[in-house]
Structure formats: C-alpha cells, structure tokens
C-alpha cells in the first residue's frame, strides 16, 4: 500500500510540474496574443482614419477578439502536498 502511495505521489508531482509549465506557456501566449491584437487595432485605426478622410468619415468597428479567448489571465494555483 505504501509503495502504491509513493508511486501515486510521484505521478501527482509530475502532473503538477507539467501543469505549471503549461500554465506559464499559456500565459506567455496570451501576452503575445494581446500585444498582436493591440498592434492590429492600431494598424486598423490608422488605416480607417486615412480611408475615412477620403471616404467622408465612415465608421469602422473593430471586433473584440477577447470574447472568444479560452485562456485565463488569473489561473488558480494548486497546493502541493
């Protein structure tokens, strides 16, 4: 029984370590995504301003891509045994 407990404990430690690694990777990808989204909004804003000057001021809306985001910006921490 103790041997099984030890094996399960080691598996749990491995899973928690991998989970933390994936969480950090997801946070970095989310930051990169936010930066790219901001850059895209700036470019669209600049291009719509220049086209609005020539088109008589038509408004162009930028969709909020964060509504579909599945990654969490504030992940919960797991407690270690």
N, CA and C atoms as a LAMMPS dump frame, in Angstrom:
ITEM: TIMESTEP
0
ITEM: NUMBER OF ATOMS
243
ITEM: BOX BOUNDS ff ff ff
-5.0000000000000000e+02 5.0000000000000000e+02
-5.0000000000000000e+02 5.0000000000000000e+02
-5.0000000000000000e+02 5.0000000000000000e+02
ITEM: ATOMS id mol type element x y z
1 1 1 N 0.819 -1.192 0
2 1 2 C 0 0 0
3 1 3 C 0.868 1.263 0
4 2 1 N 1.953 1.216 0.785
5 2 2 C 2.854 2.362 0.831
6 2 3 C 3.538 2.589 -0.511
7 3 1 N 3.868 1.498 -1.168
8 3 2 C 4.515 1.594 -2.489
9 3 3 C 3.572 2.259 -3.495
10 4 1 N 2.317 1.855 -3.494
11 4 2 C 1.328 2.446 -4.383
12 4 3 C 1.161 3.934 -4.072
13 5 1 N 1.131 4.249 -2.791
14 5 2 C 1.025 5.64 -2.373
15 5 3 C 2.197 6.462 -2.897
16 6 1 N 3.386 5.915 -2.799
17 6 2 C 4.583 6.615 -3.272
18 6 3 C 4.537 6.83 -4.784
19 7 1 N 4.108 5.8 -5.506
20 7 2 C 4.002 5.927 -6.961
21 7 3 C 2.981 6.986 -7.345
22 8 1 N 1.85 6.979 -6.672
23 8 2 C 0.822 7.974 -6.965
24 8 3 C 1.299 9.383 -6.608
25 9 1 N 2.037 9.492 -5.534
26 9 2 C 2.587 10.783 -5.132
27 9 3 C 3.546 11.311 -6.205
28 10 1 N 4.42 10.445 -6.709
29 10 2 C 5.36 10.858 -7.745
30 10 3 C 4.644 11.247 -9.043
31 11 1 N 3.623 10.489 -9.394
32 11 2 C 2.829 10.829 -10.581
33 11 3 C 2.155 12.186 -10.391
34 12 1 N 1.634 12.422 -9.218
35 12 2 C 0.982 13.686 -8.905
36 12 3 C 1.969 14.843 -9.007
37 13 1 N 3.177 14.655 -8.477
38 13 2 C 4.209 15.692 -8.565
39 13 3 C 4.55 16.001 -10.019
40 14 1 N 4.684 14.959 -10.821
41 14 2 C 4.989 15.141 -12.234
42 14 3 C 3.863 15.911 -12.923
43 15 1 N 2.631 15.548 -12.651
44 15 2 C 1.473 16.203 -13.269
45 15 3 C 1.411 17.676 -12.86
46 16 1 N 1.676 17.964 -11.583
47 16 2 C 1.649 19.357 -11.13
48 16 3 C 2.759 20.181 -11.781
49 17 1 N 3.93 19.57 -11.939
50 17 2 C 5.046 20.259 -12.587
51 17 3 C 4.713 20.553 -14.051
52 18 1 N 4.169 19.571 -14.739
53 18 2 C 3.779 19.751 -16.139
54 18 3 C 2.66 20.781 -16.264
55 19 1 N 1.725 20.753 -15.339
56 19 2 C 0.626 21.708 -15.335
57 19 3 C 1.153 23.139 -15.184
58 20 1 N 2.108 23.328 -14.301
59 20 2 C 2.701 24.646 -14.095
60 20 3 C 3.445 25.113 -15.344
61 21 1 N 4.159 24.192 -15.985
62 21 2 C 4.871 24.531 -17.22
63 21 3 C 3.892 24.974 -18.303
64 22 1 N 2.805 24.236 -18.445
65 22 2 C 1.801 24.574 -19.453
66 22 3 C 1.085 25.885 -19.114
67 23 1 N 0.868 26.13 -17.839
68 23 2 C 0.233 27.384 -17.409
69 23 3 C 1.113 28.582 -17.78
70 24 1 N 2.422 28.457 -17.522
71 24 2 C 3.341 29.55 -17.883
72 24 3 C 3.356 29.769 -19.402
73 25 1 N 3.349 28.674 -20.153
74 25 2 C 3.346 28.776 -21.61
75 25 3 C 2.063 29.458 -22.09
76 26 1 N 0.937 29.101 -21.483
77 26 2 C -0.341 29.718 -21.856
78 26 3 C -0.343 31.21 -21.534
79 27 1 N 0.254 31.582 -20.416
80 27 2 C 0.32 32.997 -20.058
81 27 3 C 1.171 33.773 -21.062
82 28 1 N 2.303 33.189 -21.476
83 28 2 C 3.148 33.852 -22.467
84 28 3 C 2.428 33.992 -23.805
85 29 1 N 1.718 32.942 -24.203
86 29 2 C 0.968 33.005 -25.46
87 29 3 C -0.145 34.041 -25.38
88 30 1 N -0.774 34.142 -24.214
89 30 2 C -1.83 35.137 -24.038
90 30 3 C -1.261 36.548 -24.125
91 31 1 N -0.096 36.771 -23.506
92 31 2 C 0.547 38.082 -23.586
93 31 3 C 0.903 38.432 -25.025
94 32 1 N 1.432 37.456 -25.743
95 32 2 C 1.781 37.681 -27.142
96 32 3 C 0.534 37.993 -27.958
97 33 1 N -0.536 37.265 -27.686
98 33 2 C -1.799 37.485 -28.383
99 33 3 C -2.326 38.893 -28.122
100 34 1 N -2.255 39.336 -26.87
101 34 2 C -2.721 40.681 -26.518
102 34 3 C -1.891 41.751 -27.237
103 35 1 N -0.584 41.542 -27.311
104 35 2 C 0.291 42.501 -27.992
105 35 3 C -0.033 42.559 -29.484
106 36 1 N -0.239 41.394 -30.085
107 36 2 C -0.577 41.355 -31.51
108 36 3 C -1.94 41.98 -31.777
109 37 1 N -2.887 41.751 -30.876
110 37 2 C -4.213 42.342 -31.024
111 37 3 C -4.136 43.859 -30.931
112 38 1 N -3.35 44.353 -29.999
113 38 2 C -3.167 45.797 -29.852
114 38 3 C -2.536 46.397 -31.104
115 39 1 N -1.525 45.716 -31.626
116 39 2 C -0.872 46.174 -32.854
117 39 3 C -1.85 46.191 -34.017
118 40 1 N -2.669 45.155 -34.116
119 40 2 C -3.657 45.084 -35.188
120 40 3 C -4.671 46.22 -35.069
121 41 1 N -5.134 46.482 -33.848
122 41 2 C -6.097 47.569 -33.646
123 41 3 C -5.497 48.911 -34.039
124 42 1 N -4.214 49.119 -33.702
125 42 2 C -3.56 50.374 -34.073
126 42 3 C -3.468 50.51 -35.588
127 43 1 N -3.092 49.439 -36.255
128 43 2 C -2.978 49.489 -37.715
129 43 3 C -4.335 49.718 -38.366
130 44 1 N -5.368 49.038 -37.853
131 44 2 C -6.702 49.229 -38.407
132 44 3 C -7.21 50.637 -38.145
133 45 1 N -6.888 51.159 -36.984
134 45 2 C -7.296 52.517 -36.635
135 45 3 C -6.639 53.524 -37.568
136 46 1 N -5.346 53.344 -37.815
137 46 2 C -4.633 54.253 -38.719
138 46 3 C -5.178 54.147 -40.142
139 47 1 N -5.423 52.921 -40.602
140 47 2 C -5.918 52.752 -41.967
141 47 3 C -7.346 53.259 -42.105
142 48 1 N -8.156 53.117 -41.052
143 48 2 C -9.539 53.609 -41.145
144 48 3 C -9.564 55.129 -41.105
145 49 1 N -8.628 55.754 -40.376
146 49 2 C -8.561 57.213 -40.348
147 49 3 C -8.201 57.75 -41.722
148 50 1 N -7.232 57.108 -42.371
149 50 2 C -6.827 57.581 -43.695
150 50 3 C -7.919 57.309 -44.726
151 51 1 N -8.631 56.195 -44.597
152 51 2 C -9.713 55.919 -45.541
153 51 3 C -10.94 56.762 -45.221
154 52 1 N -11.159 57.105 -43.941
155 52 2 C -12.277 57.969 -43.575
156 52 3 C -12.085 59.365 -44.13
157 53 1 N -10.852 59.826 -44.174
158 53 2 C -10.578 61.141 -44.739
159 53 3 C -10.95 61.172 -46.214
160 54 1 N -10.722 60.086 -46.911
161 54 2 C -11.023 60.051 -48.337
162 54 3 C -12.44 59.563 -48.622
163 55 1 N -13.099 58.861 -47.657
164 55 2 C -14.436 58.319 -47.873
165 55 3 C -15.536 59.128 -47.209
166 56 1 N -15.209 60.224 -46.595
167 56 2 C -16.246 61.031 -45.982
168 56 3 C -16.538 60.664 -44.543
169 57 1 N -15.683 59.918 -43.865
170 57 2 C -15.824 59.67 -42.438
171 57 3 C -16.655 58.473 -42.042
172 58 1 N -16.671 57.396 -42.832
173 58 2 C -17.381 56.175 -42.442
174 58 3 C -16.727 55.569 -41.207
175 59 1 N -17.54 55.12 -40.22
176 59 2 C -17.006 54.481 -39.02
177 59 3 C -16.74 53.006 -39.279
178 60 1 N -15.595 52.537 -38.833
179 60 2 C -15.244 51.124 -38.924
180 60 3 C -15.072 50.598 -37.517
181 61 1 N -15.817 49.543 -37.158
182 61 2 C -15.689 48.977 -35.815
183 61 3 C -14.74 47.797 -35.849
184 62 1 N -14.008 47.625 -34.76
185 62 2 C -13.06 46.522 -34.618
186 62 3 C -13.678 45.51 -33.668
187 63 1 N -13.871 44.27 -34.099
188 63 2 C -14.483 43.274 -33.204
189 63 3 C -13.577 42.952 -32.033
190 64 1 N -14.177 42.661 -30.895
191 64 2 C -13.428 42.295 -29.705
192 64 3 C -13.118 40.799 -29.769
193 65 1 N -11.87 40.467 -30.089
194 65 2 C -11.463 39.069 -30.236
195 65 3 C -11.289 38.385 -28.89
196 66 1 N -11.255 39.163 -27.798
197 66 2 C -11.091 38.583 -26.467
198 66 3 C -12.333 37.832 -26.02
199 67 1 N -13.466 38.061 -26.642
200 67 2 C -14.686 37.371 -26.25
201 67 3 C -14.578 35.872 -26.456
202 68 1 N -13.747 35.445 -27.389
203 68 2 C -13.582 34.022 -27.688
204 68 3 C -12.388 33.418 -26.965
205 69 1 N -11.685 34.207 -26.178
206 69 2 C -10.474 33.733 -25.512
207 69 3 C -10.812 32.672 -24.488
208 70 1 N -10.084 31.557 -24.533
209 70 2 C -10.334 30.47 -23.575
210 70 3 C -9.273 30.406 -22.499
211 71 1 N -8.177 31.159 -22.651
212 71 2 C -7.13 31.113 -21.636
213 71 3 C -7.454 32.089 -20.523
214 72 1 N -7.091 31.704 -19.331
215 72 2 C -7.377 32.514 -18.161
216 72 3 C -6.22 33.452 -17.88
217 73 1 N -6.543 34.71 -17.513
218 73 2 C -5.483 35.649 -17.183
219 73 3 C -5.071 35.542 -15.738
220 74 1 N -5.9 34.879 -14.91
221 74 2 C -5.575 34.716 -13.496
222 74 3 C -5.802 33.263 -13.092
223 75 1 N -4.888 32.366 -13.452
224 75 2 C -5.101 30.947 -13.179
225 75 3 C -5.02 30.653 -11.684
226 76 1 N -5.704 29.617 -11.256
227 76 2 C -5.67 29.237 -9.855
228 76 3 C -4.432 28.407 -9.576
229 77 1 N -3.876 28.568 -8.409
230 77 2 C -2.693 27.808 -8.023
231 77 3 C -3.117 26.505 -7.369
232 78 1 N -2.343 25.478 -7.618
233 78 2 C -2.605 24.208 -6.959
234 78 3 C -1.735 24.11 -5.727
235 79 1 N -2.268 23.507 -4.696
236 79 2 C -1.468 23.338 -3.481
237 79 3 C -0.665 22.057 -3.583
238 80 1 N 0.542 22.126 -3.095
239 80 2 C 1.425 20.962 -3.164
240 80 3 C 1.373 20.22 -1.835
241 81 1 N 1.408 18.905 -1.881
242 81 2 C 1.33 18.116 -0.65
243 81 3 C 2.57 18.253 0.203
